[in-house]
Amino acid sequence: MSEHFQTILLFGPPGVGKGTQGKILARIPGFFHSSTGDIFRNLDAHSEMGKLFFEYSTKGELVPDDVTIRIWHQNIYANTILGLFKPHADLLVLDGLPRSVNQAKLLYRYCNVLRVIHLVTRDRESLFDRMRMRALKENRGDDAKPAAGSRCTSERRCRS
């Protein structure tokens, strides 16, 4: 898979609605939504990539950029093989990637970014409320932790 995927990036702080908007777009023929958070949450802990991911995440550390991109690319490849993502026909909607300048540089190898959509909210407290509700509704322990809300306490991190 050496082609560059035609891509839209969804950016914004946790809880702003990137996943919701990505899922809505994915219902439209010709769009494929890829959520890095969903990919991480669905990793098999016994697979090579799962072991690598959990090596960092269980210590509360960020997964290195190159590992994140490898895991994402492996997932995209699998979705292509399964026929769920058709690179020549589908527009790729990325949610949760890239999260750093280095990830953007690594992702450049695979993606031709057509648009960046930055979702914002004027009410930061609503982000925390949404995350708490999502943690309960979707059994997402990563959103139930107080640290999840702190991911958007600094303006700079919210925008990255």
C-alpha positions in Angstrom: 0.0 0.0 0.0 2.2 2.8 -1.2 -0.5 5.2 -2.5 -1.4 8.3 -0.7 -4.9 8.2 0.8 -7.1 11.2 0.1 -7.7 12.4 3.7 -9.7 14.7 5.9 -8.3 15.4 9.4 -10.7 15.9 12.3 -9.1 18.0 15.1 -10.3 19.2 18.5 -10.1 18.4 22.2 -11.4 15.2 23.7 -15.2 15.2 23.9 -15.8 17.8 21.2 -17.4 15.4 18.8 -14.7 14.2 16.4 -15.8 10.6 16.7 -19.5 11.5 16.4 -18.8 13.5 13.2 -16.5 10.9 11.8 -19.2 8.2 12.3 -21.7 10.4 10.6 -19.4 10.9 7.6 -18.7 7.2 7.5 -22.4 6.5 6.8 -22.0 8.4 3.5 -20.8 6.2 0.6 -17.2 7.0 -0.3 -16.1 8.0 3.2 -14.1 5.8 5.7 -13.7 6.8 9.3 -10.5 5.8 11.1 -10.4 6.6 14.9 -7.0 6.0 16.5 -8.7 5.7 19.9 -11.0 3.0 18.6 -8.1 1.2 17.1 -6.1 1.3 20.4 -9.2 0.2 22.4 -9.8 -2.8 20.1 -6.2 -4.1 19.9 -5.7 -7.7 20.8 -3.5 -7.7 23.9 -1.9 -10.9 22.7 -0.9 -9.7 19.2 2.5 -8.2 18.5 1.1 -4.7 18.1 -1.2 -5.1 21.1 1.8 -6.1 23.3 3.7 -3.2 22.1 0.9 -0.8 22.7 0.1 -2.2 26.2 3.8 -2.0 27.1 3.5 1.8 27.2 -0.1 2.3 28.0 -0.1 0.2 31.2 2.6 2.4 32.5 0.6 5.5 31.7 3.1 6.5 29.0 2.3 7.9 25.6 2.8 5.4 22.8 5.8 6.5 20.7 4.8 8.2 17.4 6.4 5.5 15.2 4.5 2.8 17.0 1.2 4.7 16.8 1.7 5.1 13.0 2.6 1.4 12.6 -0.5 0.3 14.5 -2.7 2.7 12.6 -1.2 1.6 9.2 -1.6 -2.1 10.1 -5.3 -1.4 10.9 -5.8 0.5 7.6 -4.2 -2.3 5.7 -6.5 -4.9 7.4 -9.6 -2.8 6.5 -8.4 -2.6 2.9 -7.9 -6.4 2.7 -11.4 -6.9 4.2 -12.8 -4.5 1.6 -14.1 -2.0 4.2 -11.7 0.7 3.0 -11.2 1.2 -0.7 -8.3 3.6 -1.1 -9.0 4.4 -4.7 -12.6 5.3 -4.1 -13.0 6.3 -0.4 -12.1 9.5 1.4 -10.2 8.7 4.6 -11.5 10.6 7.6 -8.9 10.6 10.4 -9.9 11.2 14.0 -7.1 11.3 16.7 -4.2 11.3 14.3 -1.8 13.1 14.0 -1.4 14.3 17.6 2.1 15.7 17.2 4.3 17.3 14.5 6.4 14.1 14.3 3.2 12.0 13.8 2.2 14.4 11.0 5.6 13.9 9.4 5.3 10.1 9.6 1.7 10.2 8.3 2.7 12.4 5.3 4.1 9.2 3.8 0.6 7.7 3.6 -1.9 10.7 3.4 -2.7 13.5 1.0 -4.5 15.9 3.4 -7.3 17.7 1.5 -8.9 19.4 4.5 -8.5 19.9 8.2 -11.7 20.4 10.2 -11.1 21.8 13.7 -14.0 21.3 16.0 -14.3 23.7 18.9 -16.6 24.5 21.8 -17.1 27.7 23.7 -18.0 25.7 26.9 -15.1 23.7 28.2 -17.1 22.3 31.1 -19.4 20.6 28.6 -16.4 18.6 27.3 -15.8 17.1 30.7 -19.5 16.3 31.1 -19.6 14.7 27.6 -16.5 12.6 28.5 -18.0 11.4 31.8 -21.2 10.4 30.0 -19.3 8.7 27.2 -17.3 6.8 29.8 -20.5 5.4 31.3 -22.4 4.9 28.1 -19.6 3.3 26.0 -17.7 1.7 28.9 -14.6 3.8 28.1 -12.4 3.8 31.1 -10.0 6.1 29.4 -12.6 8.9 29.6 -13.5 8.2 33.2 -10.0 9.0 34.5 -9.5 12.6 35.7 -6.4 12.8 33.5 -8.6 12.5 30.4 -10.1 15.9 31.1 -6.7 17.4 31.7 -5.8 16.6 28.1 -7.6 19.7 27.2 -6.7 22.0 30.1 -4.0 23.7 28.1 -5.1 25.5 25.0 -2.1 24.2 23.1 -2.8 20.5 23.8 -6.5 21.0 22.9 -5.6 22.2 19.5 -3.0 19.6 18.7 
